Amino acid sequence: MRLKFFKDKKRRNSFRLKELHFQKLKSVSSNKRLSLLVRISATLSKTTRFSRNCSLTRIRNRCFITGRSRSVSSKFKVSRIIFRDFVIKGLFSGVRFSVW
């Protein structure tokens, strides 16, 4: 379980480091004022220079306590199981546990 958490953390770091460079290449490749040769070379370097782990789509939201990847609350960054336990214990302010 922890191995996936560290792999995801590594992917986030590599994406963060390459993000600015990728955005520059993307703006050059989509700029219609530049010549076709420059845009094609930017597109080719954009697709071949970066590894797959530098892509935003490879990043997965994970619970920072358990490392669970499914059903993670984006606001609290915890899974539904941990979220439920924290609400019952009263650790999240402004959230109430509903029973009917």
C-alpha positions in Angstrom: 0.0 0.0 0.0 2.7 2.4 0.9 4.6 1.7 -2.3 1.8 3.1 -4.4 1.7 6.2 -2.1 5.4 6.8 -2.7 5.0 6.2 -6.5 2.3 8.8 -6.6 4.3 11.2 -4.7 7.2 10.7 -7.1 4.9 11.3 -10.0 3.6 14.5 -8.4 7.1 15.8 -8.0 8.2 15.0 -11.5 5.0 16.7 -12.9 5.6 19.8 -10.8 9.2 20.1 -12.1 8.3 19.7 -15.7 5.0 21.6 -15.7 6.3 25.0 -16.7 8.4 23.6 -19.5 5.4 21.6 -20.8 3.2 24.7 -20.8 5.8 26.7 -22.8 5.9 24.0 -25.5 2.2 23.8 -25.6 1.8 27.5 -26.1 4.4 27.4 -28.9 2.7 24.5 -30.6 -0.7 26.2 -30.5 0.5 29.6 -31.6 -0.8 30.2 -35.2 1.6 33.2 -35.8 4.7 31.0 -35.7 5.9 29.0 -38.7 4.7 25.5 -39.2 8.2 24.0 -38.8 8.6 25.6 -35.3 5.1 24.4 -34.2 5.8 20.8 -35.4 9.2 20.7 -33.7 7.6 21.9 -30.5 4.8 19.3 -30.8 7.3 16.5 -31.4 9.5 17.5 -28.5 6.4 17.8 -26.3 5.4 14.3 -27.0 8.8 12.6 -26.9 10.8 14.5 -24.3 8.7 13.8 -21.3 8.2 10.5 -19.6 4.7 9.2 -18.9 5.1 9.8 -15.2 5.4 13.5 -15.8 1.8 13.6 -17.1 -1.0 15.0 -15.1 -3.3 12.1 -16.0 -1.0 9.7 -14.2 -1.5 11.5 -10.8 -4.1 9.8 -8.6 -5.8 11.3 -5.6 -5.0 9.3 -2.5 -5.9 9.3 1.1 -2.9 10.8 2.9 -3.4 8.5 5.9 -4.1 5.1 4.4 -3.0 5.6 0.8 -6.4 4.4 -0.5 -7.1 5.6 -4.0 -10.9 5.1 -4.2 -13.5 7.4 -2.8 -11.2 10.2 -1.6 -12.8 13.5 -0.5 -11.1 16.3 -2.5 -11.8 18.8 0.3 -10.3 16.8 3.2 -7.9 14.5 1.2 -9.0 11.4 3.2 -10.9 8.3 2.1 -14.6 7.8 3.0 -13.7 5.3 5.8 -11.3 7.7 7.5 -13.7 10.6 6.9 -16.5 8.7 8.7 -14.3 7.9 11.7 -13.1 11.5 12.0 -16.6 12.9 11.8 -17.8 10.5 14.5 -14.9 11.5 16.7 -15.6 15.2 16.0 -12.3 16.0 14.4 -13.7 18.0 11.5 -15.4 21.2 12.6 -18.6 22.1 10.9 -19.4 18.5 9.8 -22.1 16.5 11.5 -22.7 12.8 11.4 -26.2 12.1 10.1 -28.3 9.3 11.4 -31.9 8.4 10.3 
